[in-house]
Amino acid sequence: MNEKRDIRSLSLEQLSEAIKPFGVPKYRAGQIYQWLHQKGVTKFEEMTNISLAQRKQLSECFDLVTLVPVSVLVSAIDGTRKYLFALPDGNVIESVWMKYQHGNSVCISSQVGCRMGCRFCASTLDGMVRSLRPSEMLEQIYRIQADTGERVSHVVIMGSGEPFDNYENVTAFLRMLSDPNGICISARNITLSTCGLVPEMERFAQEGLAVTLALSLHAPNDALRQTLMPVAKRYALADVLNACWNYFEKTGRRVSFEYSLIDSVNDSEKEARELAALLKGRHSHVNLIPVNPVEEREYRQSGTKKIETFRKTLEKNGINVTIRREMGRDIHGACGQLRKRYLQENTVQKSDCVEEAKT
């Protein structure tokens, strides 16, 4: 028996080819694609301008991946919404919806967990379970739009997972995300964050996608970066930065540098001057992030005075810099925290059930 194909992961061209055996008019693929990606249907039965016979064929040949919200936390401070979604296989992932003056932004996950091992991140504590398919990344956006009743205008791939560790699925997702036949989000409104996988960065510069590339930098030199990010032991900072400059040359898109400020670790004036020297004269932007404390880690957020001093030092040296506004502070906004708590609670419940069964 042939395994059903994941229909929401197919591009319009792939879908057109896949339904050719149905013997339907060519325009039918476009109608189905709109149901999947513009209207975000959860069942084939909802495709009301497709005949009953054809809907039956679709259900027999394809899986329609739909995510189910397990938990939705809403910030009383700024209305930020944090979602915990269940995947069809029972795994769970996180997404965040943030409302800004310029539009609604969604931060999505690209993997279940993460294997990059960054010392300040909760997403990586339990390692990586698996990568997400294009449908599962798109569905995070579609379910959030359905829940809020508002269109998503900006997408950030900065949740759990390393996007370039899931290269093929992420690039397919990006093409579908910006497809005029689908949800049609401009590449200029999409940001992809990476911890610095140099071969994939170089390859991505050739894709012609021109999204904003954000590098998780977090340190101005190799020695310090290696204590925070295991990936820094594989790729020297000079090589990572060269890949960033190459991306700008190929796409014309300025690179953003994410820098999590950790108290007494990477937040001194010396490190700010060192960072400024690295980036001076380049088309770049530094996004300073007061680190979100993670229970299992010893790192703490830098104080307000240190953050301001760091920012001013960069600005004095001609570096474009902003301090990221903290969204959803009261709902555990850091990547991986909600998922980890859910997994811990469910592990405890399962253990309790086992003990009861024994008695």
C-alpha positions in Angstrom: 0.0 0.0 0.0 1.4 3.4 -1.1 1.9 6.0 1.7 -0.2 9.1 1.3 1.6 12.3 0.2 1.5 15.4 2.3 -0.5 17.7 0.1 0.1 20.9 2.0 3.9 20.4 1.4 3.5 20.4 -2.4 4.2 23.5 -4.5 1.5 24.4 -7.1 3.6 22.8 -9.8 4.0 19.6 -7.8 0.3 19.5 -7.0 -0.6 20.0 -10.6 1.5 17.0 -11.5 0.2 14.9 -8.6 -3.5 15.2 -9.6 -3.0 14.6 -13.3 -4.1 11.0 -12.9 -7.5 12.4 -11.7 -8.2 13.6 -15.2 -9.3 17.0 -14.0 -9.0 20.4 -15.8 -5.6 22.1 -15.3 -7.2 25.0 -13.3 -8.4 22.6 -10.6 -4.9 22.5 -9.1 -5.0 26.2 -8.6 -8.4 26.0 -6.8 -7.2 23.2 -4.5 -4.0 25.2 -3.8 -6.0 28.2 -2.8 -8.1 26.2 -0.4 -5.0 24.8 1.2 -3.0 28.0 1.5 -5.2 31.0 1.2 -8.3 29.7 3.0 -6.3 27.2 5.2 -8.9 24.4 5.2 -8.5 21.6 7.7 -10.6 19.0 5.8 -11.0 18.1 2.1 -14.8 18.3 2.7 -14.4 22.1 3.1 -13.4 22.5 -0.6 -16.9 23.3 -1.7 -16.2 24.1 -5.4 -14.5 20.7 -5.8 -16.8 17.8 -6.7 -17.6 15.2 -4.1 -15.9 12.5 -6.3 -12.7 14.6 -6.5 -12.7 15.4 -2.8 -12.9 11.6 -2.2 -9.9 11.1 -4.5 -7.9 13.7 -2.7 -8.6 12.1 0.7 -7.7 8.7 -0.6 -4.4 9.9 -2.1 -3.2 12.7 0.3 -2.8 13.6 3.9 -4.0 17.0 4.9 -1.7 18.0 7.7 -3.4 20.2 10.3 -1.9 21.3 13.7 -4.0 21.3 16.9 -3.4 23.9 19.6 -2.7 22.2 22.9 -2.2 25.5 24.8 -2.5 29.2 24.0 -1.1 31.7 26.5 -2.0 35.4 26.1 0.1 38.1 27.6 -1.8 40.6 29.8 1.0 43.1 29.1 1.0 43.4 25.3 -1.4 40.8 23.9 1.4 38.5 22.6 0.1 34.9 22.1 2.3 31.9 22.6 1.0 28.7 21.0 1.9 25.1 21.8 0.8 23.0 18.8 0.4 19.2 18.5 1.8 17.7 15.3 0.0 14.7 13.7 2.6 12.3 15.3 2.1 13.6 18.8 5.2 15.8 19.0 4.6 19.4 20.1 6.1 22.7 18.9 5.9 26.4 19.8 4.9 29.5 17.9 4.5 33.1 18.9 2.2 35.8 17.6 3.2 39.4 18.2 1.2 42.5 17.3 3.2 45.6 16.1 2.2 48.9 14.5 3.7 47.7 11.2 1.6 44.5 11.3 1.3 41.0 12.9 4.4 39.0 13.2 4.6 35.2 13.8 7.8 33.5 15.1 7.7 29.8 14.0 9.7 26.7 14.8 11.5 24.7 12.0 12.3 21.6 14.1 11.0 19.7 17.1 13.7 20.6 19.5 17.2 21.5 18.4 20.7 19.9 18.3 22.8 23.0 18.1 23.3 23.1 21.9 23.4 26.9 22.5 24.1 27.3 26.2 21.4 30.0 26.8 18.5 28.4 24.9 15.8 26.1 26.3 15.0 24.6 22.9 18.1 22.5 22.8 17.9 21.0 26.3 16.3 17.8 25.1 18.1 17.6 21.8 16.4 17.4 18.4 13.6 15.0 17.7 13.0 15.6 14.0 12.7 18.4 11.4 9.4 19.9 10.3 7.9 19.6 6.8 6.8 22.7 4.8 3.2 21.9 5.7 4.0 21.9 9.5 5.8 25.3 9.2 3.0 26.8 7.1 0.3 25.4 9.4 1.7 27.4 12.4 0.8 30.5 10.5 -2.5 29.3 9.2 -3.8 28.2 12.6 -2.7 31.4 14.2 -4.5 33.4 11.5 -7.6 31.3 12.1 -7.4 31.8 15.9 -6.8 35.6 15.8 -8.9 36.4 12.8 -6.1 38.6 11.6 -3.7 38.3 8.7 0.0 37.6 9.4 2.2 40.1 7.6 5.7 39.1 8.9 7.3 35.8 9.6 10.4 35.1 11.6 12.0 31.6 11.6 13.5 32.0 15.0 11.6 29.5 17.1 12.9 26.1 18.1 15.4 24.5 15.7 18.1 25.6 13.3 16.5 26.4 9.9 19.7 25.5 7.9 19.7 22.1 9.7 16.5 21.5 7.8 17.6 23.1 4.6 15.4 21.5 1.9 12.2 21.8 3.8 12.8 25.4 4.9 13.7 26.6 1.4 10.5 24.9 0.0 8.5 26.5 2.8 9.9 29.9 2.0 9.0 29.6 -1.7 5.5 28.6 -0.8 5.2 31.3 1.8 5.9 34.0 -0.8 4.0 32.4 -3.6 1.3 34.8 -5.0 -1.0 31.7 -5.4 -0.8 31.1 -1.6 -0.5 33.4 1.4 1.9 35.6 -0.5 4.1 37.1 2.2 6.8 39.3 0.8 10.4 38.0 1.1 11.2 41.4 2.6 8.9 40.6 5.5 10.5 37.2 6.2 13.5 36.8 8.5 15.5 33.6 8.8 17.8 33.2 11.9 20.8 30.9 11.8 23.6 30.1 14.3 26.0 30.1 11.5 26.2 26.9 9.3 28.6 28.3 6.8 28.1 25.8 3.8 24.3 26.2 4.0 24.7 30.1 4.3 26.7 30.1 1.1 24.2 27.8 -0.6 21.3 29.9 0.5 22.8 33.1 -1.0 22.3 31.4 -4.4 18.6 30.6 -3.9 17.3 34.0 -5.0 15.0 34.2 -2.0 16.3 37.6 -0.6 14.8 37.2 2.8 16.5 38.9 5.8 19.3 36.8 7.2 19.8 37.1 11.0 23.0 35.6 12.5 22.9 34.5 16.1 26.3 36.1 17.0 26.2 36.5 20.8 30.0 37.1 21.1 32.6 39.3 19.3 35.4 36.6 19.2 35.9 32.9 18.7 37.0 32.1 22.2 33.9 33.5 23.9 31.5 32.3 21.2 32.7 28.8 21.6 31.8 28.8 25.3 28.2 29.8 24.3 27.6 28.0 21.0 29.1 24.6 20.2 28.7 25.3 16.4 31.4 28.0 16.8 33.9 25.1 17.2 33.1 24.0 13.7 33.0 27.3 11.9 35.4 30.2 12.7 33.8 33.6 13.2 35.8 35.0 10.2 34.2 32.4 7.9 30.7 33.0 9.3 31.0 36.8 8.8 32.4 36.2 5.2 29.3 34.2 4.5 27.2 37.1 5.8 28.9 39.6 3.6 28.6 37.3 0.6 24.8 37.1 1.3 24.6 40.9 1.2 26.5 41.0 -2.1 24.3 38.4 -3.7 20.9 39.6 -2.4 21.3 43.3 -1.5 19.7 42.5 1.9 21.4 43.8 5.0 22.3 41.2 7.6 21.0 41.4 11.1 23.1 40.3 14.0 21.4 38.9 17.1 23.3 39.5 20.3 21.9 38.1 23.6 23.3 40.1 26.5 24.3 37.9 29.4 25.3 39.4 32.7 29.1 39.4 33.2 29.6 37.1 30.2 29.4 39.1 27.0 28.1 42.5 28.0 31.2 44.6 28.9 32.3 47.8 27.1 35.4 46.0 25.9 33.2 43.4 24.1 31.0 46.2 22.7 34.1 47.9 21.2 35.3 44.5 19.8 31.9 43.9 18.2 31.9 47.4 16.7 35.3 46.7 15.1 34.0 43.5 13.6 31.0 45.2 11.9 32.3 48.7 11.2 31.7 49.9 7.6 29.4 47.0 6.8 25.7 47.0 5.9 24.5 45.4 9.0 22.2 45.9 12.1 22.7 44.7 15.6 19.7 43.5 17.6 20.5 43.5 21.3 18.5 40.9 23.2 18.3 40.9 27.0 18.7 37.1 27.5 15.6 35.2 28.8 16.7 33.3 31.9 16.4 29.5 31.5 15.9 27.5 34.8 18.4 24.8 33.7 21.1 27.4 32.9 23.1 29.7 35.1 22.9 32.7 32.8 21.1 35.9 33.9 19.9 39.0 32.1 22.2 42.1 31.9 21.1 45.1 33.9 19.5 48.1 32.3 22.6 50.3 32.7 24.9 47.7 31.1 22.5 47.3 28.2 22.4 51.0 27.6 26.1 51.4 27.8 26.6 48.5 25.3 24.2 50.2 22.9 25.8 53.6 23.2 29.3 52.2 22.7 28.1 50.5 19.4 26.4 53.7 18.3 29.4 55.8 19.0 31.3 53.5 16.7 28.8 53.9 13.9 26.9 50.7 14.3 23.2 50.6 13.6 21.7 49.0 16.8 18.3 48.5 18.5 17.3 46.8 21.8 14.7 44.2 21.1 11.4 45.0 22.8 10.6 42.2 25.2 7.2 40.7 24.2 5.2 38.3 26.3 7.4 38.5 29.4 4.6 37.1 31.6 4.0 34.0 29.4 7.5 32.6 29.3 8.4 34.0 25.9 11.8 32.4 25.5 12.1 29.6 22.9 11.4 26.1 24.2 10.2 27.0 27.6 6.5 26.2 27.1 7.3 22.9 25.3 9.7 21.8 28.0 7.2 22.5 30.7 4.5 20.5 28.8 6.8 17.6 28.3 7.8 17.6 32.0 4.2 17.7 33.2 3.1 14.9 30.8 6.1 12.8 31.9 5.1 13.2 35.5 1.4 12.3 34.7 2.5 9.1 32.8 4.8 8.1 35.7 1.9 8.6 38.1 -0.3 6.4 35.9 2.4 3.7 35.8 2.7 3.7 39.6 -1.1 3.5 40.1 -1.2 0.6 37.7 1.4 -1.3 39.7 -0.5 -0.9 42.9 
